[in-house]
Amino acid sequence: MKNVNVALLQLCSGRNTQHNLAQIEQQIKQLPSSVKLVMTPENALLFADAATYKKRAEIEGQGPLQAAVSELAKRYNVWILIGSMPLVSRENAEKITSSSLLFDEKGNIQARYDKIHMFDVSITDEQGTYNESSIYQRGEHITVVDTPVGRLGMTICYDLRFPGLFQALREQGAEIISVPAAFTRLTGKAHWEPLLRARAIENQCIIVAPAQVGVHGTRKTWGHTLAVDGWGKVLKKNVDAVSALELNLRVDSLEVMREQIKVVKHNRFRPHLTSLINKESTTKE
């Protein structure tokens, strides 16, 4: 098998956290030993209703779900990104956030990102209305962190529609940007791939987007886990299989295009981005 260093897990998660963890482990155990970083979608450990999210929310660094992921990271000697899970807010202990957590191969948490943009929309699908702000407090910080495969900027799902966030991550040195998602089938069919390719091209970053697929109670998700290079080329795609997408990411491939087309240097709105970064950044080296 060709050497690979990243795996994007496509899941069909539900209310049963043990089943979700087993689904994740089943995919991880089949990966080659060359994989250094495993990424999971939004709602990877729990895909349920508002009351359940609030009941099962954990304090960062505590709780059975985080303990289970930490053990998986150690057992398989890989970094694991949990695309999102409910955590107690850092700003208000009475609130919860939809948060990505990045564990290193020793099971330690290296980074946290709380979803900034809430999915409060009305669309013509089977559910119709989505109101994340009634469940979660929005995040207040951007996050960029060093990983074994490159410098990673973190986002979650609906964040994809807000290019300013991605520009701020690039300003902080992001080479790879994660977009764990549970896109609806309706919006996914229309917008998922074009938006991912646009964010990659605009920021000359590799975009990696592990996705939920299938039916989750009243929701149906689009799947189509994708990896896109900094030129906007789709490197690999998993349409609807509940399985891992394996690939070899090379961040050094970004150097030439960034030198040829200097979008960061040419951006006339950089002062605004710098202000945003100074206010909200949470960066770990």
N, C-alpha and C positions, 0 to 999 in steps of 0.2 A: 504493500500500500504506500502511496506517495506520502511523504512526511507532511503531517498537519499539526498545527499548534493551537487551533481554536475550534470549539464545537458549539453550535447554536442549537439548543434543544427546542423542538416544536412539541407542545404539550396540549392535552385536553384535560385541564384541571377542573376540579369540582369542589364540593363541600367537604369531602373526606380527605383530611390532611395526610393521613397515613398512606392512602392510595396515591396521592400526589407525590409524596416523597419516594414511594416505591417506583413510580413511573420515572422520576428523575434518576434514581439510582440505576434502574434497568438500562437507561440510555448511557449513563456514564460508564458503567462496567464494560460496555462493548467498545469503548473508544480505545484507540491506540495509545501507547504510553507517551508518545510525543506530544499529546495535547497538554497544554499548559493552562488554558483558560476555558471554562465552560460557562455559557450564558443561558439563562432561562427567561421565559416571557413574563409579562405583567401577570399578576395574580397566580404566580407559579405554585405557591404553597396552599392557597385558599381562594376559591372562586365562588363567592356566596352573596348574601344579602347584607344590607347595612348593619343590622343588629348583630349578625355573626362576626363581621369585621371588627366591630367595636368590642365584642366579647373576647375575641381571640387576639386582639392587639397586644404586642409585647413591648417591653422596655428594651431599648438597644442594649445588646450584650446579655440579655436574660431571656429565658423562656424556652419551652421544648422545641419549637420550630427552629429557632436559631441554633440550639444545641445539636439538633439532628443534621442541619446543613454543615455545621462545623465538623462533625464527625465524618460526614461524607468527604469533605475536603481533605481531611487527614488520611482517611482510608484509601483514597484514590490519588493522593498527592497532586491535586489540581486546585487552582483558584476557581471559585464559583461565584458568579453574579446571580443573585436572586433578583429577578426583574422587578418584582414588587411584592410587598407583604405589608399588612397593617402594623404600624409602630406607634407608640405613644409619642406625641409631638415634643420636639425639643423646646418649643416656645410656650406651650401651654399643656400641662399634664392632664387637663380635662379633655383634650382633643387628641385625635389620631391623624396620622399622615399615611399616604400611600408611598412607600419607600423602597428604593433599591439598596441592597446591601452587597458589598463585595468582600468575600472571605479569601484569605490567602491559603496556601497549601498546608499550613500548620493549623488552620481552623480559626485564625484570628480575623476580626473585622478590620479591613483596611480603609473602607470608605462607605459613606452613606449619602444618598441623594433622596430628598423628599420632592415628590412631583409638584411642580410649580403651577401648571395650567390644569384647571379642573374641567372635566368633560361634562358640561352643562348644556345639553343640546336637545332639540326635538327633530327627529327624522322619521321617515316613513318606512320603518322596519317593524318586526314583530313586537319589540318593546316600546318603541315610539319616543319615550322621554328618558333621558339620562340626567342625573343631578348629583355629580360627585361632591360638590361643595356642601351638600347636606350630610355627607358622611365624613369627609376629610377636611382638615385645615391645609391650605396650600403651603408649599415649601417656601423658604426664604433664602436659600443658598444655592449657588451652582457648585458643581463638584468635578474636579479633574484629578486623576490619580495615576501614578506609575504602576504598570503591571509587567509581567514577564514578556508580553508581546508588544508593548508600546504604551504611550501615554493616553489614558482613556478618559473621555468626557462622558458624563452620565445624564440620560434623559429617560422619560417614560411616556410612551404612547402619544397622547394628545399633544404633548410638547412638540411633536413633529411639525405641527402647523405654525410654529412661531420661530421664524428664522433668526431673530435677534438672539435667542438663547444659544443657538448653534454657533453664531458668530462670536459670542462671548466665550464659549468653550474653546474655539480655535484660538482666540486671543490669549487664552491661558495655556496654550501649547498642546491642545488635544490633537492627536494623530488618528485616533479611533474614537468613534462616538457610538454608544450603545442606545438602541431604541427598542427595549422590550415592550411588547404590545399585546393588546387584546382588541384589535380593530374589529368593528362590526363588519358583517359581510357586505352590507350596503355601501358603507364608506370605503371599505377596503378595496372592493372591486373598482371603484372610481378613482381613488386617490392614493392608496398605499404606495405602490411602486413609483409613481411620478414624484411624490413628495420625498421619498427616500433618495432617489437619484438627484433631485434638486438640491437637497441639503448636502449631499456628497460633493457635487460640482461647485456649489457656492463656497464651500469651506475647504475644499481640497483635502478632505478627510475620508478615511474608510468608514463606512456606515455598516453596522452589524445589528440586525433586527430580528431577534427570536420572537416567535409569535404563538399565540393560542390558536387552536383550530378545533372546530366542531360545535357541539351544543352544550351549553352550561346553564341549565335551568331554562329561563326565558330568553337567554341570549344565544346568538349564533356568531361565531368569530370566523375571520377570513383566512387565517393561516398565512401561507406564502412567506415563510421565513426567508430573509434575503441577506446577502452581503454585497455591498456595492463599493467599488474602488473610487479613488479621488477624481477620476475622469468621468464618473457616472456610469461605468460599465458594471452590469450585474455579474458578479463573480460566480455565485451559486444561488439556487433557489430550491426550496422545499415547498411544493404547492399545498399538499394536504395530508402528508404522512405524519403520524405521531412517531417521530424519529429524529436523530441528530443529523445536522448538516455540518460536515467536517471540511475545513479549509485551512490553507496555510497563508497567514497574513504577513505581508512584508511592508512595514512602515517606511522603509527606505525607498520604496517605489514612489513616495510622495515628493521626494526632494526635487526631482527635475521639474515637475509641473509647477511646484510652488516657486521655483526660480524663474520659470518661463512666464508665468502669469501671476504677478505679485498682488493678489487681491487684498491681502491684509494691509500692505503698504499703501495701496491706492484707495482704501475705504475712507471716504470723507466723513463718515459718521463715527470714527474711532473714539473721539472724546466722550461721546454718549456711552459707548460700550465700556470704556475704561471706568466711568463712573459707576456703571452697573456692577462690574467686576469687583471694584473696591468695596461696594456696599454688601454684596451677596456672596462673595467667593468663599468656598471651603476647599482648600487644596492640600493634598497630602503628597509628600515626596517619598 
